[in-house]
Amino acid sequence: PEPFPDNHDCRGRRGGHGGCGHGAGGGADVEDRGQWVRRSASEYPRHGLLGVLGNHDCLEMAPDFEEAGLIMLINESWPIERNGGKILIVGVDDPHYYKMANAEEAFRDVPAQCFTIFLAHSPESYREAAQCNADLYLCGHTHGGQICLPDTIKCGPIFTNSRAPRFTASGHWQYRSMQGYTSRGAGASSIPLRFNCPGEITVITLVKGDVDLTDTTFSP
């Protein structure tokens, strides 16, 4: 294989729309997503292109994604080592529709003191992730509410399509000692409309050092 360039380290993708089961779409949609994966993988992120299944992604899709170059984390973990340090990316199956997320199983090979990034399609596994001592929870699914009142920071979105508390529906949040971020994503669901909820593609930079985790906008 060709060497990885230095400008990409690791990418994570949460499952999207279409496919088998209850979603609209089908074979053509799977093929389109396979092309997206192949284009992303061709840029050679240093530590791999990682993904988890979402509520429109059935298990039968995983081999196609993996053949295209995506590392699917289905209740399992993936190590990243660099300059003598190590973090674990922990990914779970869909916690929303299929309800197959198993954080305990995903953490089975994770050392107790290792820094962990928890990937899930939706924020609905936040309690289980915190019980397993996840450090950072990354997810999507909610679209940030998509239709929001003007003061979203104070009121939260009108509808979250999630069983998790409203404070987890968009942006940065904290539960106990675990930090979380729920991306609003770049698309729309059900109706092609966003109101007071602009789309986003999130880039998160990890910085080693001592930080104050007590200052956060959302906390239960």
C-alpha positions, 0 to 999 in steps of 0.5 A, a space after each residue: 500500500 502507498 504511504 499515508 500523507 500527513 494531512 489526515 489522521 483519522 475520520 469517523 462517519 456515522 451511518 446515514 439514510 436509505 438501505 434495507 430494513 425500514 429506510 427508503 432507497 435500496 441497492 442504488 443508495 448503497 452503491 452511492 455510499 460505497 462510492 463516497 467511502 471509496 473516494 474518502 478512503 483514497 485520501 489515505 487517512 493515517 489511522 483509518 476511515 471509521 464508521 458505525 451503523 445508523 438507524 437506516 443501516 442494516 448489518 448486511 451493509 457492513 461488508 460492502 462498506 468494509 470492501 470499499 475501505 471503511 472500518 466498521 465498528 460494531 460493538 468493538 474498538 479500534 486502537 490508534 497509536 502515535 508517538 508512544 501514546 494510544 487512544 481507543 475508538 469505540 463504536 457501537 451498533 445503532 442505539 435508536 431503531 435496531 437497539 443493538 448498541 452494546 457499550 460493555 461489549 465494545 469496551 471488552 478490550 479497552 484498558 482501564 486508563 486508556 483515553 477513549 472516543 465513543 462513536 454512536 449514530 445517536 446520543 441514546 447510548 450516553 449513559 452506557 458510555 459514561 458507565 464504561 468511562 468513555 472520555 468523548 462521545 461523538 454522534 449525530 442522528 438528531 440533525 440538531 432538531 432541524 426546526 428550532 426556536 430562535 433561542 435554541 440554546 435556552 429552549 433546545 430543539 422542538 423535536 429531537 427524534 431521540 430518547 436521550 435528554 434534550 441537552 444532548 440533541 445538538 453541539 457540545 454537552 457533558 454528562 458526568 465526566 464525559 464530554 459529548 458532541 452531537 453534530 447537526 449534520 449537513 442534510 435534512 430528514 423527512 422534510 427538506 427544511 432547516 429553520 434556526 438550525 444550520 447544517 454543519 460538518 464538524 472537525 474536532 481537534 484533540 489536544 493533549 494537556 490539562 483542561 477544565 471540564 467543568 465549564 460547559 453549556 449543557 449539563 444535567 
